[in-house]
């Protein structure tokens, strides 16, 4: 009964503008991450860009949480909104953690699988950006939302495979050389894999909202 009543009340649509801003910031952060993974003299510049976009994303997340408290009728459940923006922000946070590790360990060269993972992370961010506007009208967009979240899960699986391949190559490359190089490389792979995991969490949150609304 309450759900039926809520359907006829005006809703605060500002949430979707905030989701869109966060998604665009996530794409920019992923592009900066990919730039970082090219290595060379510009590595630190791109690390700084990742940090800036992470700060921007945090600000948008705070706006969403404030809007939840101040809005009488939300587009969908308040808890779902909170979980969605939190999962989106976790993905950006994990990109920053990757950049922090690069700065900490003074990494300036990256393995080919790392760069490939960077490209897949951009794909993940773009998919999230495509999915969020569809949540404004879930019923007609169930099939497309399902397709997007399935693709996000597939990309996460591809990143897992690249993570394993990269670790093996790293081991073979450094097993008779500098152990620290292997440890640092493994740390970078771990952070990159977690970025994809966080985007898969976003897919799960979107699926949860779809299930609740249809």
PyMOL commands that set and color helices and strands:
alter all, ss='L'
color gray80, all
select helices_A, chain A and resi 2-6+14-37+43-70+78-104+112-137+139-174+179-213
alter helices_A, ss='H'
color red, helices_A
deselect
rebuild
show_as cartoon
